[in-house]
Amino acid sequence: MANIYVNLIQKGLKTIEEVPKTIRKEVQAILDADIAD
């Protein structure tokens, strides 16, 4: 589920604030790791 939100954020369709709080940290970690690459 986190990967779906990551893809939507990367496409500009969602923001991190729109991600449910229960998985927001996981989504942010994936985004941060993707930026670091």
C-alpha positions in Angstrom: 0.0 0.0 0.0 2.9 2.4 0.8 4.3 1.9 -2.7 1.0 3.1 -4.2 1.1 6.3 -2.3 4.8 6.7 -3.2 3.9 6.5 -6.9 1.0 8.9 -6.5 3.2 11.4 -4.7 5.9 11.1 -7.4 3.3 11.7 -10.1 2.1 14.8 -8.3 -1.4 13.4 -7.6 -1.1 13.2 -3.8 1.0 14.9 -1.1 2.5 13.4 2.0 -0.2 15.1 4.0 -2.9 13.1 2.2 -1.3 9.8 3.2 -3.0 8.1 6.1 -1.0 8.6 9.3 -0.7 4.9 9.9 1.7 4.5 6.9 3.0 8.1 6.5 6.4 7.3 8.1 6.9 4.3 5.8 5.9 6.3 2.7 8.3 9.2 3.8 11.1 6.7 4.3 10.7 5.3 0.8 10.6 8.8 -0.7 13.7 9.8 1.3 15.6 6.6 0.2 14.5 7.2 -3.5 15.9 10.8 -3.3 19.2 9.6 -1.8 19.8 7.3 -4.8 
